[in-house]
Amino acid sequence: MAMRTVVSRGPLTRRLMESTRRTATSTRYFSDGTGRVLGEEERAAENVYIKKMERERMEKLKLKAEKEKAAAEKEKGEKKAEESYKG
């Protein structure tokens, strides 16, 4: 398991320390070189955003499939009409 460390450089540290005095939940942790660890609120907001994007993507795919189906049915109907007209 990666050890977590708090960023300790310049004005960021002062702001971080001031915020920890106010509330303990506002502390930002970073993992060792693997990226930032998200807080609960950030994780929840990210999950909501991801679900929204997935829902929009699925709606687009559904509309595309419906359009393709309608176009295929239209072609099928046109072919039948041509065959009946020729015959």
HELIX and SHEET records of a PDB file:
HELIX    1   1 GLY A   10  ARG A   22  1                                  13    
HELIX    2   2 ALA A   24  SER A   26  5                                   3    
HELIX    3   3 GLU A   40  LYS A   86  1                                  47    
SHEET    1   A 2 ARG A   4  THR A   5  0                                        
SHEET    2   A 2 PHE A  30  SER A  31 -1                                        
END                                                                             
